[in-house]
Amino acid sequence: MSTETRYENEEQQGKKGKKGKKEKPFFTSRNSLIAVGSIVGLWLLVSMPGWFMQTNPPVTGEPDWDSPETRELMQRSCFDCHSNETRWPLYSRFAPMVYTLTDHVKEGREELNFSEWDTAQGSSLPASEEDADTARAILAILSIEPATAYANGDEDEEEEEHEEEEEHEEGDEDIAEEMIEEILEGSMPPRDYLTMHPEARFTPDEEEQLIDGIRATFR
């Protein structure tokens, strides 16, 4: 057998051997499931820290709404970002929305929170009996009679309290005017919020009713 014939036979046998061995495809059903599971698992792992930040603290006090209708309109349009009664829809639970919306709600509550109206307004609350008892105890330790201590300061104290009440009322009126201005300008509720929450849109009559209700509540 010649050398050329032997090479031809070996080449043919090599081709037959290659045909006999089938290469396995990389994108098999098993590999695809593993890849999808890994991506979903990583997505959930990235989203989970945000779930612990999406909280609704207790409601401690609300404004004295002039009517249930005013509160209902405010709840529809403002409570998700400016109260402790936020609705956290399913899409808000996953990255990147979980962090964007959570941060937006956090900023909204810090700016204005209708669920913590008693504490958010600072010195608008009267002193508690516990504070009064503490003051009396301090005066007793110092051997000063409360009547003597406050005899010369009653008028000043009453005047200061009156000024504080006026400042509080003026502050509420300023907040009301700011809310009304933003509603009329169309900046509140924000447009991106209305895209996801069409129920927060007002008809012209509802907008007028809400503005009148805000003025009546914070007058």
C-alpha positions in Angstrom: 0.0 0.0 0.0 1.4 3.3 -1.0 1.9 6.2 1.4 -0.7 8.3 -0.4 -3.3 5.6 -0.1 -2.6 5.1 3.6 -3.0 8.9 4.3 -6.4 8.9 2.4 -7.6 6.0 4.5 -6.6 7.7 7.8 -8.3 10.9 6.7 -11.5 9.1 5.9 -11.5 7.3 9.2 -10.9 10.6 11.0 -13.9 12.1 9.3 -16.0 9.2 10.3 -14.8 9.5 14.0 -15.7 13.2 14.0 -19.2 12.5 12.6 -19.7 9.9 15.3 -19.0 12.4 18.1 -21.8 15.1 18.5 -21.0 18.3 20.2 -23.4 19.3 23.0 -25.0 22.8 22.6 -24.3 25.3 25.4 -27.8 26.7 25.6 -29.6 23.7 26.9 -32.9 23.9 28.9 -31.0 23.1 32.1 -28.4 25.9 31.5 -31.1 28.4 30.6 -33.0 27.6 33.8 -29.9 28.0 35.9 -29.1 31.4 34.2 -32.6 32.7 34.7 -32.7 31.5 38.3 -29.4 33.2 39.0 -30.6 36.5 37.6 -33.9 36.4 39.5 -32.1 35.5 42.7 -29.6 38.3 42.3 -32.5 40.8 41.6 -34.3 39.7 44.7 -31.1 39.9 46.8 -30.5 43.5 45.6 -34.1 44.5 46.3 -34.5 43.0 49.8 -32.7 45.8 51.8 -35.3 48.2 50.5 -38.2 46.2 51.9 -37.0 47.0 55.4 -37.1 50.7 54.7 -40.7 50.7 53.4 -42.5 51.2 56.7 -45.7 52.9 57.9 -45.1 54.3 61.4 -48.2 54.9 63.7 -50.5 57.8 63.0 -50.1 60.2 65.9 -52.3 63.0 64.8 -53.9 64.6 61.7 -55.1 68.1 60.8 -58.6 68.9 61.9 -60.1 68.4 58.4 -63.1 70.6 57.7 -64.9 67.6 56.1 -64.5 63.9 55.3 -64.5 64.8 51.6 -61.5 67.0 52.0 -59.6 64.2 53.7 -60.6 61.8 51.0 -59.3 64.0 48.3 -56.0 64.6 50.1 -55.7 60.9 50.8 -56.1 60.1 47.0 -53.5 62.6 46.0 -51.1 63.2 48.8 -51.1 60.5 51.5 -48.8 58.1 49.6 -45.9 60.5 50.0 -47.0 62.8 52.8 -48.4 60.5 55.5 -47.7 57.3 57.4 -50.4 55.5 55.3 -48.3 54.9 52.2 -49.5 52.3 49.8 -46.6 50.2 48.7 -47.6 48.5 45.4 -45.9 45.4 44.0 -43.7 47.3 41.6 -42.3 49.4 44.4 -40.8 46.3 46.0 -38.2 45.6 43.3 -35.0 47.3 42.2 -34.5 50.0 41.0 -38.0 51.3 42.0 -37.7 50.1 45.6 -35.0 52.6 46.3 -36.3 55.5 44.1 -39.8 55.4 45.6 -38.6 54.7 49.2 -36.3 57.7 49.1 -39.1 59.9 47.5 -41.5 58.9 50.3 -38.9 59.6 53.0 -38.3 63.1 51.6 -42.0 63.7 51.3 -42.6 62.8 55.0 -39.8 64.9 56.2 -41.2 67.9 54.3 -44.8 67.5 55.3 -46.5 64.6 57.2 -50.2 64.7 57.7 -50.0 61.6 60.0 -47.7 63.4 62.5 -49.4 66.8 62.5 -49.2 67.1 66.3 -45.5 66.6 66.5 -44.5 68.0 63.1 -45.8 71.5 64.0 -43.3 71.8 66.9 -44.5 74.0 69.8 -48.2 74.0 68.9 -48.9 71.5 71.6 -49.6 72.6 75.2 -47.3 71.5 77.9 -48.3 68.2 79.5 -49.1 67.7 83.2 -45.9 65.8 83.6 -43.9 68.8 82.5 -45.9 71.0 84.9 -45.2 68.6 87.8 -41.5 68.6 86.9 -41.4 72.4 87.0 -43.2 72.5 90.4 -40.7 69.9 91.8 -37.7 72.1 90.6 -39.2 75.2 92.3 -39.8 73.2 95.5 -36.1 72.1 95.5 -35.1 75.7 95.1 -37.5 76.7 97.9 -39.3 79.1 95.7 -43.1 79.3 95.8 -44.7 78.8 92.4 -47.0 81.8 93.1 -44.0 84.0 93.8 -42.0 82.7 90.9 -44.7 83.4 88.4 -46.3 86.5 89.9 -44.3 88.9 87.9 -44.2 86.8 84.8 -47.8 85.8 84.3 -48.6 88.6 81.9 -45.4 88.0 79.9 -46.1 84.3 79.8 -49.6 84.8 78.5 -48.4 87.2 75.9 -45.8 84.7 74.7 -48.3 82.0 74.5 -50.6 84.2 72.5 -47.8 85.1 70.1 -46.9 81.4 69.7 -50.6 80.6 68.8 -50.6 83.4 66.3 -47.3 82.1 64.7 -48.7 78.6 64.6 -51.9 79.8 62.8 -49.8 81.9 60.4 -47.6 78.8 59.8 -50.6 76.7 58.9 -51.9 79.4 56.6 -48.6 79.5 54.8 -48.6 75.7 54.4 -52.1 75.9 53.0 -51.2 78.6 50.5 -48.2 76.6 49.3 -50.3 73.5 48.8 -52.9 75.5 46.9 -50.3 77.1 44.7 -48.7 73.7 43.8 -52.1 72.3 43.0 -53.0 75.2 40.7 -49.6 75.0 39.0 -50.1 71.2 38.4 -46.9 70.3 40.3 -48.8 68.4 43.0 -49.5 65.6 42.6 -46.4 65.1 40.4 -47.0 64.0 36.8 -45.0 60.7 37.2 -47.1 59.8 40.2 -50.3 60.5 38.2 -49.0 58.1 35.5 -49.0 55.2 37.9 -52.0 56.4 40.0 -54.7 57.8 37.6 -57.1 57.8 40.5 -55.3 60.8 41.9 -56.3 63.0 39.0 -58.9 65.7 39.9 -61.8 66.9 37.9 -62.2 70.7 37.9 -64.9 70.5 40.5 -62.8 68.2 42.7 -59.9 70.6 42.5 -62.0 73.5 43.5 -63.5 71.5 46.3 -60.1 70.5 47.6 -58.8 74.1 47.5 -61.8 75.3 49.4 -61.3 72.5 51.9 -57.7 73.3 52.4 -58.5 76.9 53.1 -61.2 75.9 55.6 -59.0 73.4 57.4 -55.9 75.6 57.8 -57.6 79.0 58.2 
